[in-house]
Amino acid sequence: MKSNDIDLDNLTFSFTKTRSMYVAKCELGGEWQSGNIVPFDDLQISPAAGVLNYGQGLFEGMKAYKWDNGKIVIFRPEKNAERAARGCSRLSMPKIPANLFLDAAKKVVRDNADYIPNTKQGSLYVRPIIFGSGAGLGVAPSTEYTLVVYVSPVGPYFKGGLSPIRLIVTNDYHRAPLKGTGGVKAIGNYVPGMLPSGLAKKQGYAEVIYLDAAEEKYIEEVGAANFFAIIDGKVITPELTGSILPGVTRESVLYLAHEKMGLNIEERRISVDEALTADEVFCAGTAAIIAPIGSINYQGKEHIFSEGMVGRITKELYDALTAIQFGTEKDEFQWMTEI
Ligand SMILES: *Cc1c(COP(=O)(O)O)cnc(C)c1O
């Protein structure tokens, strides 16, 4: 789609095709070769490819913004580069070099700059995928790997500002076991969540809250976002045990809470019973940034937080983070990479 034909002022969080994408390749046992910008199009792939048969692949997600001063920036892409490299190792794929990952992201954003909405209207979602593209039959690492970076203009997750969401704790499904792949953005982690998430949505909930697979007692995550509870002014989030995805937003929220707002932070296990006593709860991730949680259904009972409104500390954290991302305040921690 031509950028002129897209209504950049009325975007939702959905996929819109743009001009181009970036493609790079790597042979098993070799080095990643720098790739190229090519027109956005379907890929050609062997039916015997590792990704199609065994799910050998991962994805990343970042946002690029077009500030009012015309600068184009990406939020902490080096963090995503690091995480992608860790994911490659876990999934037996050749480690993507940070410079190649960052160069690819910047080139695609630059080439599709006319698709970026103004900051108030949204952002350009940057989606790198790395997968086994070589043909093979046995369950073994693919013989060839492909990095594709594509982008899509997206609208704000919440039209008309922050609005608290309703969640439900699932006792029927787990997202990730200990010592599995929950700590990396393996593509195979996400399909299993579609059924519980779909069931929750049918009942009017925005997402499910997953408990730990070993004891079914501690909160892990909210769909594909990290969980936070504010108790007595402390900002508490589940510690990274290996089954929880280390979110870039999660880390940024903890950093801002401690360094900028002077709040105590705790990374530790948090039982669902304790979470239900919290003064405020929210979840955090690239797509929604920060989503206040208005209520949690646990074992058939609805628990309301902050009287169903946006909590004070939640709002302060949202304002502090978005001020940096949207360029309305000084980028004091050098989180924004200009392209
Ligand atoms: C991507 C993701 C997050 C959020 O990570 P960000 O880096 O903040 O976008 C949280 N949980 C899961 C399971 C995810 O896939």
The ligand as a Tripos MOL2 file, in Angstrom:
@<TRIPOS>MOLECULE
LIG
   15    15     1     0     0
SMALL
NO_CHARGES

@<TRIPOS>ATOM
      1 C1          7.3100   -9.3640   24.0760 C.3       1 LIG1
      2 C2          6.7720   -9.8890   25.3570 C.ar      1 LIG1
      3 C3          6.7030   -9.1010   26.5170 C.ar      1 LIG1
      4 C4          7.0350   -7.6370   26.5370 C.3       1 LIG1
      5 O1          8.3430   -7.3710   26.1650 O.3       1 LIG1
      6 P1          8.7350   -5.9240   25.6260 P.3       1 LIG1
      7 O2         10.1780   -6.0660   25.3060 O.co2     1 LIG1
      8 O3          8.4840   -4.9800   26.7250 O.co2     1 LIG1
      9 O4          7.8830   -5.6630   24.4490 O.co2     1 LIG1
     10 C5          6.2600   -9.6900   27.6870 C.ar      1 LIG1
     11 N1          5.8860  -10.9820   27.7200 N.ar      1 LIG1
     12 C6          5.9220  -11.7680   26.6280 C.ar      1 LIG1
     13 C7          5.5090  -13.1880   26.7400 C.3       1 LIG1
     14 C8          6.3600  -11.2390   25.4130 C.ar      1 LIG1
     15 O5          6.3770  -12.0050   24.3390 O.3       1 LIG1
@<TRIPOS>BOND
     1     1     2 1
     2     2     3 ar
     3     2    14 ar
     4     3     4 1
     5     3    10 ar
     6     4     5 1
     7     5     6 1
     8     6     7 2
     9     6     8 1
    10     6     9 1
    11    10    11 ar
    12    11    12 ar
    13    12    13 1
    14    12    14 ar
    15    14    15 1
@<TRIPOS>SUBSTRUCTURE
     1 LIG1         1 GROUP 0 **** ****
